[in-house]
């Protein structure tokens, strides 16, 4: 995988501690970003690999999601998020394709 990936993140949850035994240093490292290295062959990530042309609109139909988005971005930007995301969909798909291929290689290996 490349060092940087273009991804779509929309969530209010943040992982701040790993479960016992999860991660380096006896599980004492915390994840505070969307992707943090956990060792030579492990990585924790939190973003939406499944984004498509309709994802933003679909999620905005869920009242709690729509309200969370308005609070995070403001009314105007929340209303225009689908248009803001659209030019990045090819990059998001490329990230998903690369991740799926890397996972398949790792599982086969």
Beta strands, then each sheet from edge to edge (+ up, - down):
strand 1: 35-37
strand 2: 43-45
sheet 1: 1+ 2-
end
